[in-house]
Amino acid sequence: MYNHEWKKMKIVVAGGTGFIGGKVTQRLLELNHQVVVLSRREGPASISYFLKNAKLTRLAWDGRTPEVLLPAIDGAAAVINLAGETLAGRRWTNTQKIKILNSRIETTRALVSAIGRGGHSPKVLLNASAVGFYGNVPEGDVTESFSKGQGFLADVCVQWEIEAQCAEKFGVRVVLLRTGIVLDTHAGIFPGLLRAFRFFLGGHFAGGNQWFPWIHVLDEVNAILFALENENISGAVNLCAPGILRQKDFCSLLGRVLNRPSAIPVPGMILKILLGEMAEQLLLQGQKAVPKKLADSGFRFSFPECEDALKNLAG
């Protein structure tokens, strides 16, 4: 998967109290790395497990000011940027869309600025992105070489990635983590799906023919660490499982795993009325994102197929 004997180092994690960031931080600490967590709020990384770990430093940061970061960045071997306003937290009003964009652009720009000012720049910047970069692709495999799509989320990803790639001028390897839908029992969209199915309310969205690019949370964390270690990986990397399904097939499989029906589809028009543009781009569209770069680099998924992932997560 990745080398557990990898040299121990200082690693900065922005967004290290979030859903994915907290798990990445925990894994890095388990591997005895020195971790500096940058966060604007309390979260999973502030629980007792982390507070009792002498290798963790937590730095409160506004997400915009690079000067505050200089002591943390200087001498760090790597920076992992997973910070950003949650996409599904609120309806995408114009105000919320600005918040989603700025939370990513300002944070990344400040991190890159701090990297450029430091005396000893990190070797690698791993920056979050999303498969939403590709927009809606009804048919065909979507590898990392696929062109940019249309829509707000695609535009956000493009601008986000451009900011991260500015670190290359300082001799930093940049990896763009284009993540799909991360499946975890306690966070993200999966707990809500579990509840719906367990109360016999499960079903696909609209026609259900849209692709559902998923990844088990364990593979998400392992893939991030794999890209961190592997010096031959740079640029965009699709973080999605090989066994991608269409949304209706995913829901049917989840129903079978839980011994529940998948018979109550949610009409697309209802979702658009309730959630607006967010429903269109997060729930009613998709792409068959293929993890070609991970596969070519020798990464091995713990859960390459959806049935095994769902059985693991659903108990």
Helices and strands as residue ranges (DSSP letters): E 10-14, H 19-30, E 34-39, G 44-46, H 48-51, E 56-60, G 67-69, H 70-73, E 78-81, H 94-117, E 124-130, G 131-134, E 141-142, H 152-165, G 166-170, E 173-179, E 181-183, H 190-198, E 211-212, E 214-216, H 217-229, E 235-239, E 245-246, H 247-258, H 268-275, H 277-282, E 288-289, H 292-296, H 306-313
